[in-house]
Amino acid sequence: MSVKVFINGKLLPKEQAVVNVYDHGLLYGDGVFEGIRVYSKNVFLLKEHVERLYESAKAIRLEIPMTPEAMTKAVQETVAANGIVDGYVRLVVTRGAGALGLDIRKTSDPQVIVIADTITLYPDELYEKGMAIITASTIRNHPGALSARIKSLNYLNNILAKIEGTDAGCAEALMLNHKGEVAECTGDNIFLVKNGVLKTPGPDAGILEGITRNAVMQLAREAGITVQECTLIRHDVYVADELFLTGTAAEVIPVVKIDGRVIGAGTPGPITQDLRQRFKKFARGEK
């Protein structure tokens, strides 16, 4: 079955789902997006993702040409049209076509695109045995220049750090902020466990407040685990008892080595494994 893409109110075969080459989303990365998981035909935390999409758009003065309710319906219809049971949705809004140059007043017709398809996840082995990551030399964009809370189409900052990770043979890379503090990975948020306390960088570290991140923190609190959003440096990561990442695609994945240093016992820790199972149940509506 050919993949059908929702674009501006129509479901089209992906070969016909095209945008103008003058679209500022292509020319300048001017637009916003969301990545959303589908479990058992249900779009996971769709309301939260749609809300964040509209907040990102508002922050860059991009007016989405449909209501949040219509956007929600478009996502659900696209998932159904493609027969997605367990998969992934990429929701994109571009600035629209315009003249060459940065003036948004010369753009029109923002493009709303919904792609529902399967997704390649981390190998099962990494969830069972844990993954190794490095710290990238590429730092997060300065929050005074571009807020990390805007999920924009311009992901070059993350891509450059990702290249460093893959060059080192790692599937992910940790990024520090302009102060040298721990921020997040290229596509995932980061958590550590120390003396039974779950710690993660707060919004002031220049992170994207992940939907999965927030869900995991809530699940941890419900399980009686103390959760702290706090300033972390690499030393905190190196001496952690446990380390794991969260993300839409990653869900909850353990990290057992960073920059050649073994974390804890070198195997996924008990709190990591517990939260991973809790999240899996929650995502599939079993909680």
C-alpha positions as CSV (number, residue, x, y, z in Angstrom):
1,M,0.0,0.0,0.0
2,S,1.4,3.4,-1.0
3,V,1.9,5.8,1.9
4,K,-0.7,8.6,1.9
5,V,0.4,12.0,3.1
6,F,-1.9,14.7,4.3
7,I,-1.0,18.0,2.8
8,N,-3.3,21.1,3.0
9,G,-6.5,19.2,3.5
10,K,-5.9,16.4,1.1
11,L,-4.6,12.8,1.4
12,L,-2.2,12.2,-1.5
13,P,0.2,9.4,-2.4
14,K,3.6,10.4,-1.1
15,E,4.9,10.8,-4.6
16,Q,2.4,13.6,-5.2
17,A,2.8,15.3,-1.8
18,V,5.1,18.1,-2.9
19,V,5.9,21.7,-1.8
20,N,7.0,24.8,-3.6
21,V,10.8,25.0,-3.9
22,Y,10.4,28.7,-2.8
23,D,8.8,27.5,0.5
24,H,10.8,29.1,3.3
25,G,10.6,25.8,5.2
26,L,13.0,24.4,2.5
27,L,15.0,27.6,1.9
28,Y,15.6,28.6,5.5
29,G,14.3,25.9,7.8
30,D,11.5,28.3,8.7
31,G,8.7,26.2,10.2
32,V,7.9,23.9,13.1
33,F,7.3,20.2,13.6
34,E,6.4,17.4,16.0
35,G,7.2,13.7,16.1
36,I,4.5,11.5,17.7
37,R,4.2,7.8,18.3
38,V,1.3,5.6,17.6
39,Y,0.6,2.6,19.8
40,S,-2.2,0.1,18.9
41,K,-3.7,2.6,16.5
42,N,-3.8,5.3,19.2
43,V,-1.8,8.5,18.8
44,F,0.2,8.9,22.0
45,L,-0.3,12.1,23.9
46,L,-1.6,13.8,20.8
47,K,-3.2,16.7,22.7
48,E,0.2,17.6,24.3
49,H,2.0,17.4,20.9
50,V,-0.5,19.6,19.1
51,E,-0.4,22.2,21.9
52,R,3.4,22.3,21.7
53,L,3.2,22.6,17.9
54,Y,1.0,25.7,18.2
55,E,3.2,27.2,20.9
56,S,6.3,26.8,18.7
57,A,4.4,28.4,15.8
58,K,3.3,31.3,17.9
59,A,6.8,31.9,19.1
60,I,8.1,32.3,15.5
61,R,5.0,34.3,14.4
62,L,3.8,31.5,12.1
63,E,0.0,31.4,11.8
64,I,-1.2,27.8,11.3
65,P,-4.1,27.9,8.8
66,M,-6.3,25.4,10.7
67,T,-7.5,25.0,14.3
68,P,-5.9,22.6,16.8
69,E,-9.1,20.5,16.6
70,A,-8.8,20.2,12.8
71,M,-5.1,19.4,13.2
72,T,-5.9,16.6,15.6
73,K,-8.5,15.2,13.2
74,A,-6.0,15.4,10.3
75,V,-3.5,13.4,12.3
76,Q,-6.0,10.7,13.2
77,E,-7.3,10.4,9.7
78,T,-3.8,10.1,8.3
79,V,-3.0,7.4,10.7
80,A,-6.2,5.5,9.8
81,A,-5.7,6.0,6.1
82,N,-2.2,4.4,6.3
83,G,-3.4,1.5,8.5
84,I,-0.8,2.4,11.1
85,V,-1.1,0.1,14.2
86,D,2.3,0.9,15.8
87,G,4.2,3.7,14.1
88,Y,5.2,7.3,13.9
89,V,3.6,10.6,12.9
90,R,5.6,13.6,11.6
91,L,3.6,16.7,11.8
92,V,5.1,19.7,9.9
93,V,4.0,23.3,9.3
94,T,6.2,25.4,6.9
95,R,6.2,29.2,6.5
96,G,5.0,28.9,3.0
97,A,6.3,30.0,-0.4
98,G,7.8,33.5,-0.8
99,A,10.5,35.5,-2.4
100,L,14.2,34.8,-1.9
101,G,15.1,36.6,1.2
102,L,14.1,36.5,4.9
103,D,11.0,38.8,4.9
104,I,8.1,36.7,6.2
105,R,5.7,39.4,4.9
106,K,6.5,38.1,1.4
107,T,5.4,34.5,2.2
108,S,2.0,33.0,1.9
109,D,0.1,29.7,2.1
110,P,1.8,27.9,5.0
111,Q,2.0,24.1,4.3
112,V,0.5,21.7,6.8
113,I,1.9,18.2,6.3
114,V,1.1,15.0,8.2
115,I,3.2,11.9,7.5
116,A,2.2,8.6,9.2
117,D,4.6,5.7,8.7
118,T,6.7,3.1,10.4
119,I,9.9,4.1,12.2
120,T,13.3,2.6,12.7
121,L,14.0,2.4,16.5
122,Y,17.2,1.6,18.4
123,P,18.0,-2.1,18.2
124,D,16.5,-4.3,21.0
125,E,20.0,-5.2,22.2
126,L,20.6,-1.6,23.3
127,Y,17.5,-1.6,25.5
128,E,18.6,-4.9,27.1
129,K,22.3,-4.2,27.5
130,G,22.4,-0.4,27.4
131,M,24.1,2.0,24.9
132,A,27.3,4.0,24.8
133,I,27.3,7.7,24.0
134,I,29.8,10.5,23.9
135,T,29.8,14.2,24.7
136,A,29.8,16.3,21.5
137,S,32.0,19.3,21.1
138,T,29.0,21.0,19.4
139,I,27.1,22.8,22.1
140,R,23.4,23.6,22.2
141,N,22.3,26.9,20.5
142,H,22.5,29.8,23.0
143,P,19.0,30.2,24.4
144,G,19.3,33.9,24.1
145,A,19.7,33.4,20.3
146,L,17.0,30.7,19.8
147,S,14.8,29.2,22.5
148,A,15.2,25.4,22.7
149,R,11.5,25.2,23.4
150,I,10.8,26.0,19.8
151,K,10.8,22.7,17.8
152,S,11.8,24.3,14.5
153,L,12.6,22.7,11.2
154,N,16.2,24.0,11.5
155,Y,17.9,21.1,13.3
156,L,21.5,21.7,12.1
157,N,22.7,22.2,15.6
158,N,21.5,18.7,16.6
159,I,22.7,17.2,13.3
160,L,26.3,18.4,13.7
161,A,26.4,16.9,17.2
162,K,24.8,13.7,15.9
163,I,27.6,13.4,13.3
164,E,30.1,13.5,16.1
165,G,28.3,10.6,17.8
166,T,28.1,8.5,14.7
167,D,31.7,9.2,13.8
168,A,32.5,7.8,17.3
169,G,30.4,4.7,16.7
170,C,27.6,5.9,19.0
171,A,23.9,6.2,18.3
172,E,23.6,9.3,20.4
173,A,25.7,12.2,21.7
174,L,25.3,14.4,24.7
175,M,25.2,18.2,24.2
176,L,26.3,20.8,26.7
177,N,24.9,24.3,26.9
178,H,26.9,27.6,26.6
179,K,27.8,27.3,30.3
180,G,29.2,23.9,30.0
181,E,26.3,22.3,31.8
182,V,24.5,19.2,30.7
183,A,21.6,20.0,28.4
184,E,20.2,17.1,26.3
185,C,21.2,14.7,23.6
186,T,20.7,15.3,19.9
187,G,17.2,13.8,19.9
188,D,16.6,12.7,23.4
189,N,16.4,14.1,26.9
190,I,18.8,12.8,29.6
191,F,18.2,11.5,33.1
192,L,20.5,10.2,35.8
193,V,20.0,8.3,39.0
194,K,22.1,9.1,42.1
195,N,21.4,7.6,45.5
196,G,17.9,6.7,44.4
197,V,17.1,10.3,43.3
198,L,16.1,10.9,39.6
199,K,17.8,14.0,38.2
200,T,17.4,15.8,34.9
201,P,18.4,19.2,33.5
202,G,15.6,21.8,33.9
203,P,14.3,24.2,31.2
204,D,16.8,26.8,32.1
205,A,19.6,24.5,30.8
206,G,18.3,25.2,27.3
207,I,16.5,22.0,26.6
208,L,13.4,21.0,24.7
209,E,10.9,19.9,27.3
210,G,10.2,16.5,25.8
211,I,6.6,15.1,26.0
212,T,8.1,11.7,26.9
213,R,10.4,13.3,29.4
214,N,7.5,14.9,31.2
215,A,5.5,11.6,31.1
216,V,8.5,9.7,32.7
217,M,8.9,12.3,35.4
218,Q,5.2,11.9,36.3
219,L,5.5,8.1,36.3
220,A,8.5,8.3,38.6
221,R,6.7,10.6,41.0
222,E,3.7,8.2,41.1
223,A,6.1,5.4,41.9
224,G,7.5,7.3,44.9
225,I,10.8,8.3,43.3
226,T,12.1,11.7,44.1
227,V,12.5,13.8,40.9
228,Q,14.8,16.8,40.7
229,E,15.1,19.2,37.8
230,C,18.5,20.7,38.5
231,T,21.8,21.9,37.1
232,L,24.1,19.0,36.1
233,I,27.6,18.9,34.8
234,R,29.6,16.1,33.2
235,H,31.0,15.1,36.6
236,D,27.4,14.3,37.8
237,V,26.9,12.1,34.7
238,Y,30.2,10.3,35.1
239,V,29.6,9.4,38.8
240,A,25.9,8.5,38.3
241,D,24.5,5.2,39.5
242,E,22.3,5.0,36.4
243,L,21.8,6.9,33.2
244,F,19.1,6.8,30.6
245,L,17.5,8.8,27.7
246,T,13.9,9.5,26.8
247,G,12.3,10.5,23.6
248,T,9.4,9.9,21.3
249,A,11.3,7.3,19.3
250,A,13.6,6.2,22.0
251,E,11.0,5.8,24.7
252,V,13.2,5.0,27.7
253,I,16.7,3.6,26.8
254,P,19.6,2.9,29.3
255,V,23.1,4.3,28.8
256,V,25.9,2.3,30.3
257,K,28.9,4.2,29.1
258,I,29.7,7.8,28.2
259,D,33.1,9.1,26.9
260,G,34.6,5.7,27.7
261,R,33.5,5.8,31.3
262,V,31.3,3.0,32.6
263,I,28.1,4.1,34.4
264,G,27.3,2.3,37.6
265,A,27.7,-1.4,37.2
266,G,27.8,-1.2,33.5
267,T,24.4,-2.6,33.1
268,P,20.9,-1.1,33.0
269,G,20.0,-0.1,36.5
270,P,16.9,-1.1,38.5
271,I,15.2,2.4,38.4
272,T,15.8,2.6,34.7
273,Q,14.3,-0.8,34.0
274,D,11.3,-0.1,36.3
275,L,10.6,3.2,34.5
276,R,11.0,1.6,31.1
277,Q,8.4,-1.0,32.0
278,R,6.0,1.6,33.5
279,F,6.3,3.8,30.4
280,K,5.6,0.9,28.1
281,K,2.4,0.1,30.0
282,F,1.4,3.7,30.1
283,A,2.0,4.2,26.3
284,R,-0.1,1.2,25.5
285,G,-2.9,2.2,27.9
286,E,-2.3,-0.6,30.3
287,K,-1.8,1.8,33.3
